[in-house]
Amino acid sequence: MGRGLTYSKLGSREKAKTDLERSNQLLPTSVATNELGTLSLQGGDRDSAKRYFAAVARSEGPLSESASDNYVRLDIADNPSNYLQAVPADSNGTLVATITNATRIPIQSAVVQFTAVINGQHAARNRNLGPLQANSRIGISSGWRFKSEDVIESVTARVISIQL
């Protein structure tokens, strides 16, 4: 493992990867697995990086929190609604949503998709959300205003994309 870490620090990614994989075959460690995640990410292999970081995040030890954050940074772009909850509500005739970021990762921007059946017609609208700090929540309006006689059904709000 030591040689693989040294190769990694020297920028010899392929040699580092080979040594660290061999080390993990003999005795899996969080240190080697985390470094393999970093090397995979540097090499553009997001899926492998996610697998390595997820494995370290499930372990106990000093690397689990940073590996968890690395995993979330990668996975949140693929699955934003797994991390950012959107709860729709009526606010004086306007459809709004509360967006909650329960992660330790700040979000630069997001797109929230509102859908509803309004008077029997399916409707959808995307709204841009600005920055959302880690472990915080913010409200966003759909821009739809309703009359008291409107029939509103099947209302949803979900985050469909993000920018870190």
GUSELO-297421 format. One record per residue (C-alpha): x, y, z; residue in one letter. Coordinates in steps of 0.25 Angstrom, whole numbers, plus 5000, padded with zeros to 4 digits. Layout:
% GUSELO-297421
XYZA ...
***
This chain:
% GUSELO-297421
500050005000M 501150105004G 501750094990R 500450114983G 500250244992L 501550284988T 501350264973Y 500050344975S 500750464981K 501750454970L 500650464959G 500850314954S 499450284954R 499450154947E 500550094956K 499850144968A 498550084964K 499249954961T 499949944975D 498749994983L 497749894976E 498749784979R 498949834994S 497349834995N 497349694990Q 498249645001L 497749735012L 496649835009P 496849975016T 496050105016S 497350175012V 497650095000A 496150094996T 496050244997N 497250274989E 496650184978L 495450274978G 496350394977T 497050334966L 495850284958S 495250424959L 496550484954Q 496450384943G 495050424939G 494350294944D 493250354953R 492550224955D 493750154960S 494050274969A 492650264975K 492850114978R 494150134985Y 493650264993F 492350194997A 493150075002A 494050165011V 492850245015A 492150115021R 493450085029S 493750145042E 495050235043G 495550365040P 495350365025L 493850325026S 493350465027E 494250525015S 493950395007A 492450415009S 492550565005D 493350524992N 492250414989Y 491150514991V 491850624982R 491850514971L 490450454973D 489650584976I 489850624961A 489350484957D 488250474967N 487850614972P 486550584978S 487250474987N 487850594994Y 487050714993L 485550694997Q 484450784991A 483150794999V 482050864991P 481050954998A 479951054995D 480251195000S 479051294998N 478751234984G 480151214979T 480851074978L 482151084986V 483150984991A 484150975002T 485450924997I 486350855008T 487850825006N 488150725017A 489550705012T 490850765017R 491050815002I 490650954998P 489850964985I 490151084975Q 488851064968S 487750964965A 486550944956V 485250904963V 484150844954Q 482650864958F 481550774953T 480050774955A 478750744949V 478050884948I 476550874944N 476850744938G 478050784930Q 479450734933H 480450854935A 481950854938A 482850974940R 484350984944N 484851094953R 486251124956N 486751134970L 487951214974G 488951174985P 488551074996L 489551065007Q 489850925014A 488850875024N 487850985021S 486551015014R 485951115005I 484551144999G 484251154984I 483051194976S 482551124964S 481951254959G 480551184957W 479451264964R 478051194966F 476651244968K 475851174979S 474951104968E 476151034961D 476350894964V 477750854967I 478150714968E 479450624967S 480350734971V 481850704972T 483150784973A 484550714972R 485950764969V 486350714955I 487750774954S 488850844962I 490150914961Q 491150904972L 
***
